[in-house]
Amino acid sequence: MAYLINPEDQDLLDSVREFCEKEIKEQCKEYDVSGEWPAEIYKKAAELGYNGLEVPEEYGGLGLERITVAALMEEFAKADAGFVTTITASNLALKAVLIGGNEEQKQHCCDLLMEGNHGAFCLTEPMAGSDAGNSKTTAVREGDEYVLNGRKCFITNGGVASFYVVTAMTDKSQGVKGMSAFLVEAGTPGLSTGNHENKMGIRTSNTCDVVFEDCRIPASALMGAEGEGYKIAMKTLDMSRTWVGCGAVGIAQRAIDEAVAYGKQRITFGKPILKNQGLQFMIADMEIRVETARQMVAHALKLMDAGLPYSRESAIAKCYAGDIAVQNALDAIQILGGYGYSREYPVEKLLRDAKIFQIYEGTNQIQRMVIGKSVIGKF
Amino acid sequence: MELLVCIKQVPDDSVTVTLDPATGGPQLKDITPVVNAFDTYALEMATRFKEANGGSVTVVTIGDEAALTPSLRSCLSVGAEHAYVVTEPAAVSALGKSYLLGKAAGKLAEGPFDVIFCGCESTDTADGQAGVQLAEQLGLPVITNVLELEPKDGGISAKQETEEGYRVVEAPCPCVVTVTKPAYEPRYPSIKSKMAARKMPIGTLSAADAGAEEARVAAAPAKRVVLAAPPQRQSGVKIQEKEAAESVRRAMEMLAGQKLI
């Protein structure tokens, strides 16, 4: 079953669902082929406040419960995983600011999202993906400024963001403890973006390099203290992983929806294919996976609500939901048979979209390291 | 200008309705109630008119308050400032509804209204009577099938859809307009406007509050004789020859064979 949300919020879910049906689902097929960022769709979504769903009430947000936001995010993901990636990535940058920024920085970024802008979180580098501590980007203090130099890659919203959370080494000799985080405004001289990546899936999200060449930012752009960047980034990822899991659940659910709709009307040997127990079992397994993944997301959110530790659960939610999204997409393709393999039908896109959920926001191997270490502990 | 929009809640028109063989009536169970599509166009037109020219938009409907609250909240989230339910008396005819709406319109605090908007018809019964009957009840001019609306010389100027195209019709205020599908879609509610609509009051008034006479509310000069599903469309003949000339020849043969030409 769907997330148990406050009954009062059901009308929000209904209106988001209507928007997804009428404005995203079909339209994104074309953008999936072209790889173009659908600015018009994002503009409409921004006008309806979809960029600011996670902005806390004290900073001008709407005060939505996390579980309600999860239900809305699942609808976005069901319609198009690239769309939910764009929204989630803005919120990823926001989380970093809420975790490590000062009041002014928090308010500024919340205002930007409430106004319908996007944010980008710049941690990954060509030689620093899973090994995020191996960052080569530097920030050198010169008077009242820092000078940034380096290249970030695979940055979601890189080319469309209004603000960037950037990690850079302020003291290489300290390793990860020499990493700091900065809030950088779009348009800052020295900040440029590379080509939009030609990706396998989530093609309606913008992904590109973000390059810093003698990019001067005020010293006040530092988030927290020097050396706190890695800690801020890890805390941010801990929290955001659950939301990535939430998106993966949406893909996995869409796979079921498509498989069931097709399987009811596809006739072989004189009866709909879903009259066959073999396929009923496949649908059951798909449902078991999506429901357990959804409840894991809900559980991690509940821990956040309660102020309890959630790192392990967040990693489980992301890792498991990412894995089952791929499996459900594969099963949906199998149920649709040759049509499932055709681009005329929607399920092959689900597989291309789902795959990234095992890779970004920490690969599922990294998630297993997090989970394993948390279970085993130091010994 | 003060604008009033009359809305009706109907079963979702995107769902195919079948007749219940036991009762002879439509099977509406499990079909989500929604605001009549033409009324949503009327509300959007009124809201755009308000945004361009000032004033406020009030929506009114007839029926059960609890059942109608979601629809009214939905209207409040896409442009209406005030909402009212006229609680339905035991018996109310189609003509009685127009009478009741007319009476209620005169009692609402936001009135008197300069323009009263109705959808040109409802997607359930599709009588297309409410707007013109309401105008008749109130002794007001009415412009039907309106596509666009703008103020002119203290009154309004409307682009009216006709069978051939459209024409421009003017009327003094107050007046009634019935709205057909304009060139735009109704706006979506934002998360913020949805949440704000939850806190907005919904006023109620009874038929007696509206000053309506029970007998006139119930009076039904038109009687429904039978409710029947339209016959299923027979599948046609597809003419798809390789050459257009050959297709035409076959079509002509068939028409001649049926003695149609």
Boltz contact constraints between the chains, C-beta under 6 A:
constraints:
  - contact:
      token1: [A, 11]
      token2: [B, 194]
      max_distance: 6.0
  - contact:
      token1: [A, 12]
      token2: [B, 194]
      max_distance: 6.0
  - contact:
      token1: [A, 15]
      token2: [B, 189]
      max_distance: 6.0
  - contact:
      token1: [A, 15]
      token2: [B, 194]
      max_distance: 6.0
  - contact:
      token1: [A, 19]
      token2: [B, 188]
      max_distance: 6.0
  - contact:
      token1: [A, 48]
      token2: [B, 188]
      max_distance: 6.0
  - contact:
      token1: [A, 48]
      token2: [B, 190]
      max_distance: 6.0
  - contact:
      token1: [A, 49]
      token2: [B, 190]
      max_distance: 6.0
  - contact:
      token1: [A, 49]
      token2: [B, 191]
      max_distance: 6.0
  - contact:
      token1: [A, 49]
      token2: [B, 192]
      max_distance: 6.0
  - contact:
      token1: [A, 62]
      token2: [B, 191]
      max_distance: 6.0
  - contact:
      token1: [A, 62]
      token2: [B, 195]
      max_distance: 6.0
